[in-house]
């Protein structure tokens, strides 16, 4: 069973902004998973995960996912 993560409260505005930005492209569960993955990646690489850094990483992941899905069609 996959590990379940909980998005920290300080990242809720990040999830909200990205949900708005990617409405109609990704569902909210995908956005939340990308934010969680971006947070974990930032912690692994830099030892810290500021909301600004997490948002930038998650946005890039969501953009790449959108491009990959578009190419498959």
MIDOSE-1310 file (N, C-alpha, C; in nm, 2 decimals, decimal comma, always signed):
residues 73
xxxx	+0,08/-0,12/+0,00/+0,00/+0,00/+0,00/+0,09/+0,12/+0,00; +0,06/+0,22/-0,09/+0,15/+0,34/-0,09/+0,14/+0,42/+0,04; +0,25/+0,49/+0,06/+0,26/+0,57/+0,18/+0,16/+0,69/+0,16; +0,09/+0,72/+0,27/-0,01/+0,84/+0,26/+0,06/+0,96/+0,32
xxxx	+0,06/+1,07/+0,25/+0,12/+1,19/+0,30/+0,01/+1,29/+0,34; +0,05/+1,38/+0,43/-0,04/+1,48/+0,46/+0,02/+1,62/+0,43; -0,05/+1,70/+0,36/+0,01/+1,83/+0,32/+0,01/+1,92/+0,44; +0,12/+1,98/+0,48/+0,12/+2,07/+0,59/+0,03/+2,19/+0,57
xxxx	-0,02/+2,24/+0,67/-0,11/+2,36/+0,67/-0,05/+2,47/+0,59; +0,07/+2,50/+0,61/+0,13/+2,62/+0,54/+0,14/+2,60/+0,39; +0,11/+2,48/+0,34/+0,11/+2,46/+0,19/-0,03/+2,46/+0,14; -0,13/+2,48/+0,22/-0,27/+2,49/+0,17/-0,29/+2,60/+0,07
xxxx	-0,23/+2,72/+0,09/-0,25/+2,82/-0,02/-0,18/+2,78/-0,15; -0,07/+2,71/-0,14/+0,00/+2,66/-0,26/-0,10/+2,56/-0,34; -0,16/+2,47/-0,27/-0,25/+2,37/-0,33/-0,37/+2,45/-0,39; -0,42/+2,55/-0,32/-0,53/+2,63/-0,37/-0,50/+2,70/-0,50
xxxx	-0,38/+2,77/-0,50/-0,34/+2,84/-0,62/-0,32/+2,75/-0,74; -0,25/+2,63/-0,71/-0,23/+2,54/-0,82/-0,36/+2,47/-0,87; -0,45/+2,44/-0,78/-0,58/+2,39/-0,82/-0,65/+2,49/-0,91; -0,65/+2,62/-0,88/-0,71/+2,72/-0,96/-0,64/+2,73/-1,10
xxxx	-0,51/+2,73/-1,10/-0,43/+2,74/-1,22/-0,45/+2,62/-1,31; -0,47/+2,50/-1,26/-0,48/+2,38/-1,34/-0,62/+2,32/-1,35; -0,72/+2,40/-1,32/-0,86/+2,36/-1,33/-0,88/+2,31/-1,47; -0,94/+2,20/-1,49/-0,97/+2,15/-1,62/-0,85/+2,07/-1,68
xxxx	-0,74/+2,08/-1,62/-0,62/+2,00/-1,66/-0,59/+1,89/-1,57; -0,58/+1,91/-1,44/-0,55/+1,81/-1,34/-0,66/+1,82/-1,23; -0,69/+1,70/-1,18/-0,79/+1,70/-1,06/-0,71/+1,74/-0,94; -0,79/+1,77/-0,83/-0,73/+1,82/-0,71/-0,64/+1,72/-0,64
xxxx	-0,67/+1,59/-0,66/-0,58/+1,49/-0,60/-0,44/+1,48/-0,67; -0,44/+1,51/-0,80/-0,31/+1,51/-0,87/-0,23/+1,63/-0,82; -0,30/+1,75/-0,81/-0,23/+1,87/-0,76/-0,17/+1,84/-0,62; -0,25/+1,79/-0,53/-0,21/+1,76/-0,40/-0,09/+1,67/-0,39
xxxx	-0,09/+1,56/-0,47/+0,02/+1,47/-0,48/+0,15/+1,53/-0,53; +0,13/+1,62/-0,63/+0,25/+1,69/-0,68/+0,31/+1,79/-0,58; +0,22/+1,85/-0,50/+0,27/+1,94/-0,40/+0,34/+1,86/-0,29; +0,29/+1,75/-0,25/+0,35/+1,66/-0,15/+0,49/+1,61/-0,20
xxxx	+0,49/+1,57/-0,33/+0,61/+1,52/-0,39/+0,72/+1,63/-0,40; +0,67/+1,75/-0,44/+0,77/+1,86/-0,45/+0,83/+1,89/-0,31; +0,74/+1,89/-0,21/+0,79/+1,92/-0,07/+0,89/+1,82/-0,03; +0,86/+1,69/-0,05/+0,96/+1,58/-0,01/+1,09/+1,59/-0,09
xxxx	+1,08/+1,62/-0,22/+1,20/+1,64/-0,30/+1,28/+1,76/-0,26; +1,22/+1,87/-0,23/+1,29/+1,98/-0,18/+1,36/+1,95/-0,04; +1,29/+1,88/+0,04/+1,35/+1,84/+0,17/+1,47/+1,75/+0,15; +1,46/+1,65/+0,06/+1,56/+1,56/+0,03/+1,69/+1,63/-0,03
xxxx	+1,67/+1,72/-0,11/+1,78/+1,79/-0,19/+1,84/+1,90/-0,11; +1,76/+1,99/-0,05/+1,81/+2,11/+0,01/+1,79/+2,11/+0,16; +1,72/+2,02/+0,22/+1,70/+2,02/+0,36/+1,59/+2,11/+0,41; +1,53/+2,18/+0,32/+1,42/+2,27/+0,35/+1,32/+2,28/+0,24
xxxx	+1,20/+2,32/+0,28/+1,09/+2,32/+0,18/+1,00/+2,44/+0,20; +1,05/+2,56/+0,15/+0,97/+2,68/+0,17/+0,85/+2,67/+0,08; +0,74/+2,73/+0,11/+0,62/+2,73/+0,02/+0,65/+2,78/-0,12; +0,74/+2,88/-0,13/+0,77/+2,93/-0,26/+0,84/+2,83/-0,35
xxxx	+0,94/+2,76/-0,29/+1,01/+2,65/-0,36/+0,92/+2,54/-0,40; +0,84/+2,49/-0,30/+0,75/+2,38/-0,33/+0,65/+2,42/-0,44; +0,60/+2,54/-0,44/+0,51/+2,58/-0,55/+0,58/+2,58/-0,68; +0,70/+2,63/-0,69/+0,77/+2,63/-0,82/+0,79/+2,49/-0,87
xxxx	+0,84/+2,40/-0,78/+0,86/+2,26/-0,83/+0,74/+2,20/-0,87; +0,63/+2,21/-0,79/+0,50/+2,14/-0,82/+0,44/+2,20/-0,95; +0,45/+2,33/-0,97/+0,40/+2,39/-1,10/+0,48/+2,33/-1,22; +0,61/+2,31/-1,21/+0,68/+2,25/-1,32/+0,64/+2,11/-1,34
xxxx	+0,62/+2,03/-1,24/+0,57/+1,89/-1,25/+0,44/+1,89/-1,32; +0,35/+1,98/-1,28/+0,21/+1,98/-1,33/+0,21/+2,02/-1,48; +0,30/+2,11/-1,51/+0,31/+2,15/-1,65/+0,36/+2,04/-1,74; +0,46/+1,97/-1,69/+0,52/+1,85/-1,76/+0,42/+1,74/-1,78
xxxx	+0,34/+1,72/-1,67/+0,23/+1,62/-1,68/+0,13/+1,66/-1,79; +0,09/+1,78/-1,79/+0,00/+1,83/-1,89/+0,05/+1,81/-2,03; +0,17/+1,84/-2,05/+0,23/+1,82/-2,19/+0,24/+1,68/-2,22; +0,27/+1,59/-2,13/+0,28/+1,45/-2,16/+0,14/+1,40/-2,19
xxxx	+0,04/+1,44/-2,12/-0,10/+1,39/-2,15/-0,14/+1,45/-2,29; -0,11/+1,57/-2,32/-0,15/+1,63/-2,45/-0,08/+1,55/-2,56; +0,04/+1,51/-2,55/+0,11/+1,44/-2,65/+0,05/+1,30/-2,68; +0,00/+1,24/-2,57/-0,06/+1,11/-2,59/-0,19/+1,11/-2,66
x	-0,25/+1,22/-2,68/-0,38/+1,23/-2,75/-0,37/+1,24/-2,89
